[in-house]
Amino acid sequence: AALKLDPNAVPLLLNRAATRLMLEEHNGALEDCKKALELQPDSAKAYLRGAKAMMLLGDFQGAEALLLKGMEAVPESDRGDIQVQLSGSRQAMRSLKVMEASLTPELTGTSVEARQVLKLVEDMEKLQQVPSSVTRPLRLRAILQLREPGRSSEAVRLSEELLQERQGQGRMTTEVWYWRALALLMAGDRKRAKTALQEAVAATTSQEDKVEERAEEVQDSSSVEQQNVPEKNSEKPRAARAAEVLLESLAQADKLKDEGNRFFGGRRWEEAVECYENALRACTRDNDLSAVLHTNICASLRRVEQRTEEAYKHAVKAIEANPRYAKAFFRRGVLHYDAGRWEQSFEDFRRAAELEPNLQGLDVWLKRGRHAAREGKSR
C-alpha cells in the first residue's frame, strides 16, 4: 500500500524485495531491485538482494556481473558486504562444476564422488545459495550413483518432483526419464522402470526429429543465411545410449534367468548357477532382480558338494540387495540350519514369515527352526 502512494521509494522497494525473497518470489524481488537501482545506482542492498535473487533463479553469471558492477558503484564502506557475497557466488559456481564433473551422464562413478556431491548439495541448501531446481537433480543423481537401496524412496520422490517440474516447463529430456528409470529400479518397480527407459529413448528420437524438421523448413526458405539451424549430431547423448543399453540388459537378464530356472528344474545345478551369474552381470542396476538371482544361486549351490560357503555369501548379498525379500531370508535360514546354527536359522525363518507368511515350504522349516533353537545343543 505504501508503494502505491510512493512507487519510487527505494527503502520500500528494497523491503518488498527482501519479503519476496523469503516468499521465494525471486522474479519479483529482482524487479524490485532493478527498479531501486534505477532510482539509486549506489544502493548496496539493491545489488546484494538483486544478486541473491539471480542466484536463486540459477543465473550465477548474471549475479556475479551485478555484484562486480556494485563494487564499482557503491561507497567504499559498503564494498565489504558485496565482496563477501561475490566470494560466495564464485564458491557456489566452483562447487557446481565439481559436482557436474563427479556425476557422469550414465551415473557410473564412485560412491565416494556421490557422497561428496551430497555433502556439497546439503551445504548449498543450508546457505540457500542456489534454487531447488538446481539442487534437486544433483541430489537425485548423487543418490542414484551411490546405489544404496535404503535411499530408494527418496530417489523415487525426487525423480517424481523433477518429472513434474520439467513437464510443467515443457522441458522433458532423455536424462530426466533415464534418472526416473534408475530410481524406479532402485525401488524394485521394474515395470514402470522399463516404461521410463522407453520414454528416454523416445525423447531422444523426438529431439532428433525436431532438428530434422527445422532443417527441412530452412531448406525450403529463401532466407537460409539468416536462420540459425541446429546441426544434427550423429552421436546420441550418453544418457540415451545408457537407456538403450539398460533396456537390452534387462531383457537379457530375464532371458538368462529363465534359462537358469530350466536348468534348476532339471537338477543341473552348476549350469543353473552359470546362467544366474551371467544374468547378474546384465542387471547391475536392478536390485530386486539381483536379490532373486543371488537367492537362486544360493539354492543351487546348496545342492553342490563343498560349495555351501559360496551359497551363504549369495544369500547375504540377496538380503543386501533387497532387505524385504522373504525368500532370501528363507534360503539363508536353511543354510544356518544345515550348519547347526539353530538360533540364527529360526531368526531368519521368523523374518521370512513376517515378510511373506504364505511362502511355500516355510511353515515346515519354521517349526524345525523353532524346535532346534529350543533344544539347542541337546538336540
C-alpha positions in Angstrom: 0.0 0.0 0.0 2.8 2.4 0.8 4.4 1.8 -2.6 1.2 2.8 -4.3 1.5 6.2 -2.6 5.2 6.5 -3.4 6.2 3.9 -6.1 9.7 5.4 -6.2 10.6 5.0 -2.5 13.8 2.9 -2.6 13.6 1.7 1.0 10.1 0.4 0.4 11.2 -1.4 -2.8 14.1 -3.0 -1.0 11.9 -4.1 1.9 9.5 -5.7 -0.6 12.4 -7.3 -2.4 13.5 -8.9 1.0 10.0 -10.1 1.7 9.7 -11.6 -1.8 13.0 -13.4 -1.4 11.6 -15.0 1.8 8.4 -15.9 0.0 10.5 -17.4 -2.9 9.1 -14.8 -5.3 12.5 -14.4 -6.9 11.5 -12.7 -10.2 9.5 -10.1 -8.3 12.4 -9.5 -5.9 14.8 -9.0 -8.8 12.4 -6.5 -10.5 12.2 -4.5 -7.3 16.0 -4.4 -7.0 16.4 -3.3 -10.6 13.8 -0.5 -10.0 15.7 0.5 -6.9 19.0 0.7 -8.8 17.4 2.9 -11.5 16.5 5.3 -8.7 19.6 4.9 -6.6 22.5 3.4 -8.5 24.8 3.2 -5.5 22.4 1.2 -3.3 24.4 -1.7 -1.8 21.3 -3.5 -0.6 19.8 -3.4 -4.1 22.9 -5.1 -5.5 23.1 -7.7 -2.8 19.4 -8.6 -2.9 19.3 -8.5 -6.7 22.3 -10.8 -6.9 20.8 -13.2 -4.4 17.6 -13.3 -6.5 19.6 -14.1 -9.6 21.4 -16.9 -7.9 18.1 -18.4 -6.7 16.9 -18.2 -10.3 20.0 -20.1 -11.4 21.7 -17.1 -13.1 25.1 -17.3 -11.5 26.9 -15.4 -14.2 24.3 -12.6 -14.0 24.7 -12.5 -10.2 28.5 -12.1 -10.5 28.2 -9.4 -13.1 25.7 -7.5 -10.9 28.0 -7.7 -7.9 31.0 -6.6 -9.9 29.1 -3.6 -11.1 28.1 -2.9 -7.5 31.7 -3.0 -6.4 32.4 0.0 -8.6 29.1 1.9 -7.8 28.7 1.7 -4.1 30.6 3.7 -1.4 33.8 2.1 -0.2 32.3 1.4 3.2 29.7 -0.9 1.6 32.0 -2.9 -0.6 32.9 -5.4 2.1 29.4 -7.0 2.1 29.4 -7.2 -1.7 32.8 -8.8 -1.7 31.6 -11.4 0.7 28.6 -12.3 -1.4 30.7 -12.2 -4.6 33.1 -14.8 -3.0 30.1 -16.9 -2.0 28.7 -16.8 -5.6 32.0 -17.8 -7.0 32.4 -20.6 -4.5 28.9 -21.9 -5.5 29.9 -21.9 -9.1 33.1 -23.8 -8.4 31.1 -26.3 -6.3 28.6 -26.8 -9.2 31.5 -27.5 -11.6 32.9 -30.1 -9.1 29.5 -31.8 -8.8 28.9 -32.0 -12.5 32.4 -33.5 -13.0 31.7 -36.1 -10.3 28.4 -37.2 -11.8 28.8 -39.0 -15.2 25.8 -39.0 -17.6 25.5 -42.8 -17.0 25.9 -42.3 -13.3 28.5 -45.0 -13.1 31.0 -43.0 -11.0 32.2 -43.9 -7.5 30.3 -43.8 -4.2 33.0 -41.5 -2.8 32.2 -39.0 -5.5 28.5 -39.4 -4.9 28.9 -38.7 -1.2 31.0 -35.6 -1.9 28.2 -34.3 -4.1 25.6 -34.9 -1.5 27.7 -33.0 1.1 28.1 -30.0 -1.3 24.4 -30.0 -2.0 23.5 -30.0 1.7 25.9 -27.1 2.3 24.3 -25.1 -0.6 20.8 -25.8 0.7 21.7 -24.7 4.2 23.1 -21.4 2.8 20.2 -21.0 0.4 22.7 -20.2 -2.4 21.0 -22.0 -5.2 17.4 -22.9 -6.1 15.9 -26.3 -5.7 15.6 -26.6 -9.4 19.4 -26.9 -9.4 20.0 -28.9 -6.2 17.2 -31.4 -6.8 18.6 -33.1 -9.9 22.1 -33.0 -8.3 20.8 -34.7 -5.2 18.9 -37.3 -7.2 21.9 -38.1 -9.5 24.2 -38.5 -6.5 21.8 -40.9 -4.8 21.5 -42.9 -8.0 25.2 -43.1 -8.3 25.5 -44.1 -4.7 23.2 -47.1 -5.2 22.1 -47.5 -1.6 18.8 -49.5 -1.5 17.8 -47.7 1.7 17.5 -44.4 -0.2 15.3 -45.7 -3.0 12.2 -44.0 -1.7 14.0 -40.7 -1.6 15.2 -41.3 -5.2 11.7 -42.0 -6.4 10.3 -38.9 -4.7 13.0 -36.7 -6.1 12.5 -38.1 -9.6 8.7 -37.6 -9.4 9.2 -34.0 -8.3 11.7 -33.4 -11.1 9.4 -35.0 -13.6 6.5 -32.8 -12.7 8.7 -29.7 -12.7 10.1 -30.4 -16.2 6.8 -31.3 -17.6 5.3 -28.1 -16.3 8.2 -26.2 -18.1 7.9 -28.3 -21.3 11.5 -29.4 -20.8 11.3 -33.2 -20.7 14.6 -34.7 -21.8 16.2 -38.1 -22.1 18.2 -37.5 -18.9 15.1 -36.9 -16.8 13.5 -40.2 -18.0 16.7 -42.1 -17.5 17.1 -40.8 -13.9 13.4 -41.7 -13.3 14.0 -45.3 -14.6 17.1 -45.8 -12.3 15.1 -44.5 -9.3 12.3 -47.0 -10.0 14.8 -49.8 -10.4 16.3 -49.0 -7.1 12.8 -49.3 -5.6 12.1 -52.6 -7.3 9.5 -51.3 -9.8 10.8 -53.0 -12.9 7.6 -52.5 -15.0 7.5 -48.7 -14.6 11.3 -48.5 -14.9 11.1 -50.2 -18.3 8.4 -47.7 -19.4 10.6 -44.8 -18.3 13.5 -46.2 -20.3 11.3 -46.4 -23.3 10.3 -42.8 -22.7 14.0 -41.9 -22.6 14.7 -43.5 -25.9 11.5 -41.9 -27.4 12.6 -38.5 -26.1 15.9 -38.7 -27.9 14.1 -39.7 -31.1 11.7 -36.8 -30.7 14.6 -34.3 -30.3 16.3 -35.7 -33.4 13.1 -35.4 -35.4 12.7 -31.8 -34.4 16.2 -30.9 -35.6 15.5 -32.6 -38.9 12.1 -30.8 -39.3 13.8 -27.5 -38.6 16.5 -28.2 -41.2 13.9 -29.1 -43.8 12.0 -25.8 -43.1 15.1 -23.8 -43.6 16.0 -25.6 -46.8 12.5 -24.5 -48.2 13.1 -20.9 -47.0 14.5 -18.2 -49.2 16.5 -16.7 -46.3 18.6 -19.6 -45.3 21.6 -17.4 -44.4 19.6 -15.5 -41.8 18.4 -18.5 -39.9 20.2 -20.5 -37.2 19.8 -24.2 -37.8 20.9 -26.6 -35.1 23.2 -29.2 -36.5 22.1 -32.8 -36.2 24.6 -34.7 -34.1 25.0 -38.3 -35.4 26.2 -39.4 -31.9 23.4 -39.9 -29.4 23.6 -38.3 -25.9 25.3 -40.6 -23.4 22.2 -40.9 -21.3 20.3 -42.0 -24.4 22.8 -44.7 -25.1 22.8 -45.8 -21.5 19.0 -46.1 -21.5 19.1 -48.3 -24.6 21.9 -50.5 -23.2 20.0 -50.8 -19.9 16.8 -51.9 -21.7 18.7 -54.5 -23.6 20.4 -55.7 -20.4 17.2 -56.1 -18.5 15.8 -58.2 -21.4 19.0 -60.3 -21.5 18.9 -60.8 -17.7 15.3 -62.0 -17.9 16.2 -64.5 -20.6 19.2 -65.8 -18.7 17.2 -66.2 -15.5 14.6 -68.2 -17.3 17.3 -70.4 -18.8 18.8 -70.9 -15.3 15.3 -71.8 -14.0 15.1 -74.6 -16.6 18.5 -75.9 -15.6 17.4 -75.7 -11.9 14.2 -77.6 -12.7 16.3 -80.3 -14.4 18.6 -80.5 -11.4 21.6 -79.3 -13.4 22.8 -77.1 -10.5 26.1 -75.8 -11.8 24.7 -74.9 -15.2 21.9 -73.1 -13.5 24.5 -71.1 -11.4 26.3 -70.1 -14.6 23.1 -68.7 -16.1 22.2 -66.8 -13.0 25.7 -65.3 -12.7 25.5 -64.1 -16.3 22.1 -62.6 -15.6 23.6 -60.8 -12.6 26.3 -59.2 -14.7 23.5 -57.9 -17.0 21.3 -56.4 -14.3 23.6 -54.4 -12.1 21.0 -51.6 -11.7 18.1 -53.9 -10.8 18.2 -54.5 -7.0 15.1 -56.7 -6.9 16.2 -59.0 -9.7 19.7 -59.1 -8.2 18.2 -60.4 -5.0 16.2 -63.1 -6.8 19.3 -64.2 -8.8 21.6 -64.3 -5.7 18.9 -66.4 -3.9 18.6 -68.8 -6.9 22.4 -69.2 -6.9 22.3 -69.9 -3.2 19.6 -72.6 -3.7 21.6 -74.2 -6.5 25.0 -74.1 -4.7 23.5 -75.7 -1.6 23.0 -78.8 -3.6 26.6 -78.8 -4.9 29.1 -80.6 -2.7 31.6 -78.3 -0.9 30.0 -75.0 -2.1 27.8 -74.2 0.8 30.0 -71.3 1.9 29.5 -69.7 -1.5 25.8 -70.3 -1.2 25.8 -68.5 2.1 27.6 -65.5 0.6 25.0 -65.2 -2.1 22.2 -65.4 0.5 23.8 -62.4 2.3 24.1 -60.5 -1.0 20.5 -61.2 -1.8 19.4 -59.6 1.6 21.7 -56.6 1.0 20.1 -56.1 -2.5 16.6 -56.3 -1.2 16.1 -56.4 2.6 12.4 -57.2 2.1 12.8 -60.3 0.0 11.4 -63.2 2.1 12.9 -66.0 0.1 16.5 -64.7 0.7 16.0 -64.9 4.5 14.4 -68.4 4.0 17.4 -69.6 2.0 19.9 -68.2 4.5 17.9 -69.8 7.3 18.1 -73.2 5.6 21.9 -72.8 5.4 22.1 -71.8 9.1 20.1 -74.9 9.9 22.3 -77.2 7.8 25.3 -75.8 9.7 23.8 -76.3 13.1 23.3 -72.6 13.8 19.8 -73.2 15.2 19.1 -69.7 16.7 20.2 -67.9 13.5 18.1 -70.2 11.4 15.0 -69.6 13.4 15.5 -65.9 13.3 15.8 -66.0 9.5 12.7 -68.2 9.2 10.8 -65.9 11.5 11.8 -62.8 9.5 10.7 -64.6 6.2 7.4 -65.3 7.8 6.9 -61.6 8.7 7.6 -60.6 5.1 5.7 -63.4 3.3 3.6 -65.6 5.7 2.4 -67.9 2.9 5.9 -68.7 1.3 5.9 -72.2 0.1 7.6 -74.7 2.5 8.3 -72.0 5.1 5.8 -73.4 7.7 7.7 -76.7 7.9 11.1 -75.1 8.2 9.8 -72.6 10.8 8.7 -75.4 13.0 12.0 -77.2 12.6 13.9 -74.0 13.3 11.8 -73.2 16.4 12.3 -76.7 17.8 16.0 -76.8 17.0 16.5 -73.4 18.7 14.6 -74.5 21.8 16.5 -77.8 22.1 19.9 -76.3 21.3 23.0 -78.5 21.7 20.9 -81.3 23.3 19.1 -81.8 20.0 
